[in-house]
C-alpha cells in the first residue's frame, strides 16, 4: 500500500545528520506486515540516559503508549523498539503481552530492566501484533547497532510516509556545546490504517528527566500540537526525547534555568522542523498552509480559531482548488465557538487584506492573491479585532489524494 | 456550478404534498446569480400566523439570520422572501440595508409591517446582495402566489442541491386534524460557496409562538442538529415553522400540553425526514450512515461520541471505500474527549459485532459486514460499556465527489 503512494511534492531532502554519543540504532526487516523493506528499529542508550515523553490525547491509546507512560515514571531509558505495520492498538490482553514480551527480550539483550525499554508500534489497528517475529529478529540486530544508524531508523519506522524525516540542531548549555537530533514519521494528526505520528529525538546533554519533560511538553505544544492534517487524532502518537549526558555539561536545576534558554530554543526549532516535515507528508498534501490569528481575546482563543480554520474541510478544499475563498474562512472562524465579531473581522491571504472590519475591501486587487494561491506555501492572516491574543496553526490542503489513500480497503 | 453536479444516488422522489390553508408560495427567476432557473421565492401567510425559528450557531451569521432573530420577537409572520445564489453574509452595512430594503418592499406588497417579513439568503459569501433585483421582481410574483406553490418553492431555493426536498405529516390536536408540511435545501452542515441549509415548514394549527418555539427547538435538536456532512457549520442555517391557525383547533397552553403529543411526534418525523433528505444530498454522498451509541455515561456524552464518529474524515473515507474499518471507529471514539474505556468498547457494523470489550471478536465472520458495507445505508453501533446513556447521529460518506464540488473555483 505505502509503496503505491507517490512522493509528496512538498517533500524535503533528508538532512545530513550527526551522531549523538551514547545513542545507537539498528534496523531490520522482520516481515511484520511489509515485504522487502525494514520494519523494525532497535535503539540502545548509554547507561545514565534520561527520558521524557509526550503522548496522544486519544482516550483509546495503544498498548505501547500505556507501556511508555508507565516506564516514563522511572525516568531512565536504555532501549527503544519500534515496529511499522501493526499499531498494537485495541488488542486487549494480547497487546499488553506483546509489549511485555518485546520489552523483556530487548532488556535481556541490552542488559537492563524491561522498564528501561520504550516501545512504539504503528500501522493497522485491531490486529494482534505477532511480536514473536520481533523477538526473533532482535538478537541479530544488536551487533549492527551503530551511532550512524539514524537514517536507517528514519526509514524503518515509515508507513504511509513518502519520505524519511530527520533534523539536527545544536546549542550550548553553560559553556558546553550539545547536539539534539531527531527523526519522525507520519502524516500529521491523522490515523489511517497504516500510519500515525511518531518522533524520537536524542541529545548528549546532561538533563534530569523532570527538567527535560517540562522542556519537551512546551516544545510539542508549540510544534506538533499546532499541526493538523484532518483533525483525526492517532491512538499511537508518541514523542520521546532521550538525553545520554555524554556532553558532560553542568546539570540544569529547572526548565527555566537561564543556561537552558539556548537549548530550549534549539529544541523548539527541531520539533517544529520535524512537525512541518510531517505536514509536508500529509496524505494527499499539495500545499503547506500556515494560519496566523491576531486580535483574539486571548492567545489560547486565537490558537483555537487558527485550528478551527486549519481543520475546516471547506477551507482546505478551497486551498486545493487554489481559491482564496475567504468566505469559508469567515465560516470557520464563526464555527470555532471562540469570541468573534463579524464586524471587526479582517482576513488576508499572502499578505493581501481582502476583507476588513466585516466586509470586503472595496475593489481590492485579487491578482497577487491568485498568484500566492498557486504557490506551495500558503499564508492566511486573520485579525479578530477584539484583543491582543495571537496564535497560529499549520495544515495542508485536502485533495483527491487524501480520498485515494484513505478510501481504499485495508487489504 | 450546481448544474454540473449529478443527481445524488441517494436522492428520493419529491413527495405528493398537500396544501396548508393560509400559506401561499410564488417562485421567479430574478437573475441574482443563476441563469435559466428560479432563484427567488416569496411566501405569504394569512393574518394571525405565528412563527418559530432556529438558526445557525455560527458566530458570524448572515444579515438575514440577524433579521429573522430580531423579527422573531414579534412572533407573527405575514411573509417570507428567500433568494438563492448570494448568502448576504459578511457584507457589513450593505447587507443590513439589503435586508431592510427587501422586507420593506415585500411588506408594502403584502400589507404588513416589515418585521412580519422573514428573510433567507443562500449562496456565495462576502458579495453584496443585489437586492434591487429582488425588489424589482417581487411585484409580479404577488399575483402568482398559490397554495400549490410548495414544489416550485422547493426548487427555487436550491443551490448545490441535486434534488428538491419536501415532506408532509398529519396529526390531531384535541379532535382537530391538522397538517404540517415543509421544504428544505442544502447539503447538511457544510457551507460551500453555493449552499447552506434551510428549512421552511408550515401548519394550519393554532399554535402560540412561544409554544411552537419550544416544539421546534426540540425537533431540530432531534433532527438537523444530529446530522453532519463534514462538520463545517453554515453562516446561514435557518429553520422556520409557521402556523396559520386556519384549522381552528383549541390553542394549546404549553409545549407539554398532552393535546400536542401527536403533533409534536409528527413534527419530529417531518423534521427528521427533511434533515435526512439533506444528508442524502450531502456533497459527493454515496452512502447514508447512522451511528448509534449506547453505554455512555449520559445521553449527551453518547451523542457527542456519535457526532465525533460522524465527523471523522477517516471513518467517512473508509465507508466510501466500503471498508468496515472499526479501527478508525475506535480512534474517533477516543478523540471525542468523552468518557470512553478501550477495554469496555464494543463495535458492530450492520448488526454484526466485530469487536467486544476492547478486542476483536475471535474469528468473527466478516462476510455479512462486507455485504452490508456495499449497500447504500450503513449502520454503525457502538457500545461504550460505561453507563445507560445513548445517542445517535447521521452522516454520509466522504468521496471524490466532495473534493470535486468544493475544490473548484467559485467562478
Interface residues (C-beta under 8 A of the other chain):
Chain A: X57 X58 X59 X60 X61 X87 X89 X90 X91 X92 X93 X94 X124 X125 X126 X127 X128 X190 X191 X192 X193 X230 X231 X232 X233 X234 X235 X311 X312 X313 X314 X317 X318 X320 X321 X322 X323 X325 X326 X327 X328 X330 X331 X332 X333 X334 X335 X336 X337 X338 X339 X340 X342 X343 X345 X355 X357 X358 X359 X360 X398 X399 X400 X402 X403 X406 X407 X408 X409 X410
Chain B: X57 X58 X59 X60 X61 X87 X89 X90 X91 X92 X93 X94 X124 X125 X126 X127 X128 X190 X191 X192 X193 X230 X231 X232 X233 X234 X235 X311 X312 X313 X314 X317 X318 X320 X321 X322 X323 X325 X326 X327 X328 X330 X331 X332 X333 X334 X335 X336 X337 X338 X339 X340 X341 X342 X343 X345 X355 X357 X358 X359 X360 X398 X399 X400 X402 X403 X406 X407 X408 X409 X410
